[in-house]
Amino acid sequence: CVSQFFFLMIRRPPRSTQSRSSAASDVYKRQVLDFESRTQVFEFKDAHDSDIHSFALSSDNKYLISVAYGNFIKIWDLEKRTLEYTIENSYALAIYSVVITSDDKYFITGGIGDIKVWDFSTKELVHTFEAHERLITGLALTSDNKYLASVSDDMNLKLWDLSSKEVVKVKRGDHKSYIFSVLISEDNRYLITTSADQTVKLWNLDIQEQQRNNNFLDLVMA
């Protein structure tokens, strides 16, 4: 059962810290480890030819989607332990984040500026959001798949309505440096962000609260 396992990305340090000779011998791979024993079960060696930035697991634990510094999206069959599908030239350069809707109908990727929504079954591009001015470093979905949160190197937090395909809220200037990641609580009440400014911030994400008194995405704790 795949749910017994957890996944580990292995990648090199930033390019600026490496010599040209060491970069040529790098191996980019994903390891799958047993949750209880912490021992390696298997690995996808040479999964990408550049830094692997993010991955997401389907709700049935059958598929793993990985994205990397290059412009490839790869879908892996965890039961067969094989590469199922590759989407090429999806972005001009880096793809940094990926999430899968809880019904496994769509997966969503973030690159430099754009958020792209893909049909999981056909692997076709469904919609593109011109979302941020810089690299999109994190994505998170509400449990009902109605809203998508995105964060970026541009220090902005945005919330998107996936039905209307409109931005619902933008928070600017609350973080003083790059925002690295975003997480939404399972009950959809809170949103959490982390940043290079060395802070973790907790935000109110109660949609009904927005309708009552407009304190939607107000900062709860920093």
N, C-alpha and C positions, 0 to 999 in steps of 0.2 A: 504494500500500500504506500503510495507516494506521500501521504500525510504523515508518515513516520519519519520523513526526512526533512532536512533543511538545506539551503543552498548557500554556497560561498562563491563570491567573485574573486578572482585573482587577477591583478593587473599591475603594471609597472608604476613607478613613481612618475610625477610630472616630467614632461619632456626636457624641461630646463635643467633637471638634476641628473640627466643621463648623458653618457658619452655616446657617440655615434655607433661604436662597436657593440656596446651592451644592448642598445635598442634593437640591433639586428637579430639578436638571439632571444628576444623576449617571447614568452609563450602566454597567450591570452586564453584562459580556460575558465570553465565553471565546474566546481566540484559539488557533488551531491553527497551529503553526510547523514548518517543515521542519527536521529535526534537524541536517543538515549545514550548510545555509546560514544557519540561524537567522532565516529570513525568514517572514513571515506567509503562510499558505496560504489560510485562510479564518477567519471568526469567527462565533460565534453571538451576535449583538448583542441586547441586552435579554433575555438568557437568563433572568434572574430580575429581580424588582423590588426586591431587597434584597441584602445582602452574600452573596456566594457563598463558602461555607466549605470545601467539599470536593468531590471528584469521584473516580470510579473507572471503570476501563476493563475491558470484558469480555475474556476470554482470546483470543477470535477477533478482537479489535480492531474489532468492528463497532459496539458500543454504548458510549455514555458516559452515566453517571448522575451528575447534579449535585444538590447539596443546598444550601440557603441559609438565611438568617436567618428568612425566612417559613416557612410550613408546607407547602411544595411540594417534591416529589421529581420530577425531570424526567429522562426517558430519551431520549437523542438517537441517531439513526441516522447514523453517521459516513460511510457510503457515500453515502446520499441527502442528507446534510447537512440533515436536518430533525428537528423534534421528533416523536418517536415516541409518547410517552405521558406523561401528567402524573398524579401521585397527589396529591390535595388533602386538606387537613385531617388530615395524618398525625400531626402533633404540635400541641400547644397553641401553641408559639411557634417557637423556633430548632431547626433540624437542623444539626448541626455536623460529622458524620462519616459516611462511607459506605465499605463494602468489598463486593466481589463474590467469591463462592466460586470456586475455580479451575476447577470444572466448569460454571460459569455457571448453576447451578440456583437459586441464591438470592442475594439481596443483603441487606445488613444495615446499618441506620442507627442513629445515636446522637443523641438529643436531650437534653432536660432530664430526667434521671433514668432514662429508659427506653431500652432497646435493642430494636429491632424487626427481626424476620426476615421477609423477603418472598419469595414465589415469583416467580422472574424471568419465567416464561412466562405465568402468570395475573395477575401483579401483585397478588396477594392477600396479606394479612397472615397469616403462619403462626404466629408466636409472639411474645410480648412478655416481655422480662426486666425486672423492676423492679431496676435495676442499681446506680444511684448516687443520691446525695442532690442532686447539682448537675449542671451541663452536662457531657455526655460529649464530650470533646475529641478522642479518638482511638480507633480500632479497628484490630485486626490479626488475621489468620487464620494458623494453621499451614498448611503446604502441602498437608496431607491433609484440610483442612477439619474436623478433629475438635475443635479448640480455638479459642476466640476470646478475645483480650485486649482489655480496655477500660481507658481512663484518663479522669480527670475533674478538674474544678475542685475536687472535694472532696479532692484529693491522694491518692486511692486508686488502686491498680492491682489489677485483678481478672482472673482467668482462668476461662473458662466451658467446660464440656463441652457441645458442641452436641447430642450424642446423648441424654444424660440430662437436659439443660437445667438443670444444677446448677452452682453456682459451685465451682470446684476449689481455688482459692487466693485469698486477699486479702492484699495488702501495704499496710499503713497506716503513715504517719509517716516513711517513708524519704525522701520528698521534703518539703521544708519550704515549698513553695508549689505553685501550680497545676501540674498535669502537662499538657503541651501535646500530646505525640504519643507514639506507640508503634510499634515495628517488630519483626518477628520474622525471624530469619535463615532463609535458604532451606532449610538443613538442620534447622531446628526446634530447634537446640541453644541458641540465645540469644534473649533479648528485650531491647530497648533502649528506654529512656524519656528524654524531655527535659522540662525543667521551667523555670518562672519563677524557681526558686532558682539558676539559672545552672549547673546540673549536667546531665551526660549519664550515665545509669547503665546498666550491662550486667548482665543477670540470667541465671542458669542456668535453661534451659527443657528440660532433658533429662528426658523423662517416665519413662524407664527408671531414671534416677538417683533419681527420687522413690520408686520401688518398692524400691530397694536401701537407701538410707540417709536418705531424707526431707530432702535438702538442695535440694529443688525450689524454684525461684524464690529461691534465695539470691543475694545481691549478689556479683557477680564483680569488678566494677570501677566506680568512681565518679570 
